[in-house]
Every structure is written in C-alpha cells, then in structure tokens.
C-alpha cells in the first residue's frame, strides 16, 4: 500500500500495529518503511489523540510496545468480518461467469461490513471506524483494478445491472423494515428485529387499495432507474364492483387478523425465549 497522504500513513501505522501483537518501534519502522522522524511524528500524534497506546515492560531494559486502543469487541468484529469477506471472495474467483453472477452479492457483504463500522462510529470509537473504512476502500480499489481488466462491453453492463438489482433490493428492504419497525408499540426483541428485516409481507390488499384511491385516485406509476413499475394490486384486476368490494372487505379483515397473529407470535417468542420463525429445515441450518 502506498502511503502518500497523512491519512494513508496513519492507516498504514494502525494496520501494522493492529496486525501484530504489541509491536516495537524498530519492527514497526521496518514494516511500514517510514523514515524514523516521520514515524515518530505520527506515533506521537496517534498517542496524543488516544488512538494508540505506548508502554514498556516491567524489566528496566524492556522495549517500547505499541497497541491500538480498539475495544476487544471491535477488534474481533473487524477481523472476523474481513475473514468472512475473504472466504466468500474465494468462491467466485475461479471463473469469469461465477464472478459475474456473485460479485453483486460480494458488494452486499462489503456493505454489511460498512454497516458494522458505522455502528463503531456511533457506539464505540471514531478511530476504529476510520480504520475499518480505509480497509474497505483498500479492498474496493483492488477489486476495481481486477474488474477493469476482466469485464468489458456486455459483460460489464451485466455486472452493473446485477449490482443495481441488489442495491434496489437492499434499499427497498430497508424502507420496508422502517415501516414495519415503526408499527411496533414497544421496544423490539431480537426476534422482532430479525422479522422486521426479513419483512414478511401481509396480504394488505384492502388497506393499500383504499389508501391509494384516497391519495392518488388512480394507480401510481413510479420511475425506478431506467425502467418503471406500476403499483398494482390484485384487486385492480377484479372488474365486477360487487366482487371487488367483497374482496376489499375480506382483505381488510385479513389485515387485522394477520397483525393480531403476528403480535401473539412475538409475545410467545418473548415468553419462551424461542426463535419466533417456523421450525428450521435442513437448508436453513446453513444460515443459522
């Protein structure tokens, strides 16, 4: 890694210290390749702002050692997530077609790591957030070089479209999760958070139809990217007004019963401490 800016030099020092167990000054200088005066300057700055610590052993001739002031939890999270990303990376590099198909989901994994670092920024400490983000930037720069070499023309367009589809799913899922989470009347359990993230969609035909009619009068067309979709529900396909009204009435009743059943399910999960999804299948064991 070339360290041309102050930020890059700080990152290189942090990365080297974090990757070694209590590294000393001489070893640190050798691994970073920095001049002694430059390294001393940056180390003093990192010590002053609390990013790293310097300490000596108990013996009089003990050498100075440096450690990064990340919590053990944060260190474990960064190292674990980066190892997981590296593991998945190995799954798609053997063929171009496999990489074409899986790369959008590889970016999805990197997005999850970014989320983890944002949590660090908010609840742990800023240095570990900056450290994690720089690592992600480093990974992405390497991937960009590889993508530029491997994909051109139609394949590059397919790769872009695949990434956009995953992004649309992620952003849509996030919006839906906010909607479901906002509907809670008390703090959520972990099980409820997982359910809100997965977003089990209720039938919702009656309520959605009435709200749409009240707000817009007609089905709404919303542009997305280069295409568009129409907010259309099954109720619109019923031509007979009497049948349509019956459908809406039953759908509204279904909405109310469904919400009630979900509430009961959450309460049961809270009482028993059990996972509130249905019993796992053999395939599910891979994920949990």
N, C-alpha and C positions, 0 to 999 in steps of 0.2 A: 504493500500500500504506500503510495506517495503521500508525504505529509507536507503540503505546500502552504497551508494556511494555519493560523494559530489553533483554530478549531480542530483541524485534522491532526495536528501534533498532540493536542490534549487527548484526543480519541485514541491515538496510537499508544500513548503512555498508559491510559486507562486499560486499553485492551491487553497490553502486555502484562501489566500488574495483575489484572483480573484473571488472566490465563495462567499465572504462576503462583505458587504458594509462597507468600511472603518473600518476594524477590528483593535482592540487594541492589545498590546503586550501580556497581560495575556491570552486573549481569543485565540490568535494565538498559544501560547505555549501549551495551553490545547488541542487544536485541532490537532496540529502536534505531540504532545507527546515528543518534543525535550527538552533536558536539557537547562536551561536558558543561560548558557555560549555559548553553541553550536548555539542556535538560534540567539543570539546577533551577533556572528561572521558572520553568513550567511546573516543576515539582513544588517549589515554594508557593506558587500561585494556587495550585490544587490543594495544598495543605492548608493555606490560609482560608480558602472558601469551604473547607470541610469535606471536599470530595474524596481525599485520601488521607491516610494516617502514616506517620513515620515513627518507628520505635526501635529500641535496641534490646538485645537480650540481657539476661541477668549478669553474665560474666563481663569483666572490665574490657576485654578485647573483642566483645561481640560486635558483629557488623550491623549497620543500619538496615532495617527491612521496611518495605512499603506494602500497604494493603489498601484496597478500595473500600470506602465506607458505605457499601450497599448492605442492606439487611440480608441475612441468610436466605430469607424467603424470596427476596428479589433476585439474588444470585441464582438460586435454584430455578426460578421461573425463566430467567433469561437463558440459562444453559440448557434446561430441558426443552424449551420451545425451539431453540436453534438446532438441537439434535434431532428433534422431530421433523423440522423442515428439511434438514439434510437427508434424513431417512426417506422422506417422500420424494426428494429430488432424485434419488437413485432409481425410483420406479419408472421414470419416464425418459431417461436419457439414452436408452439403448436404441430406439428407432425414432425417426422423424415423425411418423404417424402417431406414435404413442405420445410424444411430446406435444404434438398439435392438439391432441384430444385432452390431455391432462393439464397443460400449462395454465388454463384459466383457474383451475382449482388449486394449483400451486400458488397463484397470486392470492387466492382465498386464504390459504394458510398464512401467507405473509401478512395479510390484513388482520388476521387473528392475533399475530404477534404484535402488530402495531397497536391493537386494542389493549393488549397486556401492558405495553409501555405507557399508554395514556393513563391507565389505572395507576401505574407507578408515579406518574407526574402528579396526579391528584391526591394520592393517599400515602405515598412512600417518600420519594425524594426526586428532585429535578435532575441531579447528575445521572442517576440510573436511567431516567427517561431519555436524556440526550445520548447516553451511551448506547441504549437499545436502538434508537432511531438511526444513529450513524451506522450501526451494524446492518440494519435493513437497507440503508442507502448503498452500502458496500455490496450487498448481495444483489440488489437490483441493477447496479452498474455492470456487474459481471454478466448477469442474465441478458442485459441489453446488447452487450457485445456478441454474445452467442446467438441471440435472435437475429441480429443484423446479418450474421454470417449464414445462418441456416434457412431463414424464411424470406422469400421474395414473392411478389406478384400475388397469385390467387391464394397460395398457402398463407401468406402474411395477412391477407384480408380475412381468411377463415379464422385465423388465430385471433385477430382483433374482434371479430364478431362473437367468437366464443367467450372472450373476456368481457365484452359488453353484456352478454346474456347473464353471466354470473353476477356481474355488478348490478344489473337490473333486479335480479332475484334477491341479492343481499339488501339493496336499498328498499325494495318493496317489503321484504320480510321485516326490516327494521321499523318501517312505518306501521305495519300491521301489529308488530309487537307492542309499540307505543299505545296503539288503540286498545289492545286487549289489556295491557297493564293499567291503563287509565280507568278501566272499568272495574278495577278491584276496589273494595270498600275498606280494606285493612291491609297492613303490610304483608307482602307475599312471602310464602315459604320458598325454599329452593325448588321444590317440585313445581310450584306455580310459575316460577320464573322460567323453568325449562318448558313448561306447557305454553307459556306466552311466546317464547322464542320459536317454538315449532309451529304455533298458530293453527290449531285445529279449527277449520272454518265451519261455522254453523250454516244451516240452510239459508237463513237470512233473506228469503225471497220477499216476504211481505213487507217487512220494515224497510228494506232497501228500495223496494218499488215505490212505496209511499213517500219516502224522503226525497227520492229522485224527482218524483212528479211535483212535489211541493216546491222544491228549489229550482228546478230547471224546466219543468213542463214536458220535456222530451228527453229521450236517452242522450247522454252526453258523449261526445267524441273527444278523446284526449290524445294529442300527439305524443309519441314517445320515440325519440331518436329520429330515424329516417322513415319509420312506419307509423301506424296508429292502431288503436284498438277502440272498440265501442263498449261502453258499459251496458251490457245487455244481459238480462236475466231470463230464465226460462219462462217467467210469467208473461213476457212480451210476446211469446210465440202462441199464446192462447188467444184465439180470435173471439170466441164466444164470451160476452161480458159476464154472463151469469156464472160460467165455469171459472172465469178469471177471478171474480170476486170470492168464489168459494176457495180457490187456491190461495189467495191472499189471506183470507181468514184463517185457514188451516196453517199456513206458513207462519203467521204471527203467533198462533198458539204453540207451534213447534219451537219458535224462538224462545218463548217464555219457559217452556218445559226444559229445553236444552240448557239454558242458563242455570236453571234450578238444579238440574242433574250435575252440571259441572261444579257448582258450589258444594253439593253434597260430596262429590268425589274428592275435592280438595280437603274438605273437613275430615273425611275418612283417612286421607293420607296423613294429615296432621296428627290425628289421634293415634294411629298405629305406627307412625314413623315409616310407613312403607312408601315405595316409589309409586306414584299415582298413575303411571301409564298401565296399559294392559300387560299381562304376563309376557315375558320376553320369548321370542322364538330363537331358534339356533342361529339364524343370521344376525339377530340383534346382539348376540354375545360379543361380536367383533367390536361393537361401538361402545359398550358399557362394561 
